[in-house]
Amino acid sequence: MSISLPHLPYAPNALEPYIMEKTIQFHHGKHHQTYVDNTLKLLTGNVLQDASLEEIIKKTFKDEKQVSLFNNAAQVWNHSFYWTCMKPGGGGTPAGNIAKLMQENFGGYAQFVEQFKNAGLSQFGSGWAWLVLRNKKLEIHKTANAQTPLTFGCTPLLTIDVWEHAYYLDYQNRRADYITAFIGHLINWDFVNSQIK
Ligand code: FE
């Protein structure tokens, strides 16, 4: 993944009525852009200036002198990944390998929905909920602020941004409604399947 603002894989109004164009414009054009700008600024003259985004995240994780660089770089990665996790007309019951893994590891789609929703809802304050693959098994995690499962040795398959900036204009304090809309109408299961290796 590169240290730049990626083009969205859909029009900014394509996720309406679940995520409105104005939210996407602020979230992608302002928040995500700022993480990119800050990362590039912090890399000037930094020992990691020629490293890849993934290397920067792994090497600055838990380095007290590089907290800002970690936070901004991880947020660049998390957001670039988040945009690809959605598509217009997405969500609902998946097909393919992810459906098989869900059945084997969770007992089915309904159990995935319950656990993923709970992860996003129970993340106190800002953060992310994740579906990841570790040792060929699905796991659900939540992370605070910019934390990312890239640093704990697993393959991210799906994420939802539960920072207020992701949903406040559309849902105000109703995080549960945003997560429910994401699961039911936005998840790009084709992308999730493409990440299973
Ligand atoms: Fe965000």
Residues whose N, C-alpha, C, O or C-beta is under 5 A from the ligand:
A	BS01	FE	D161 W163 A166
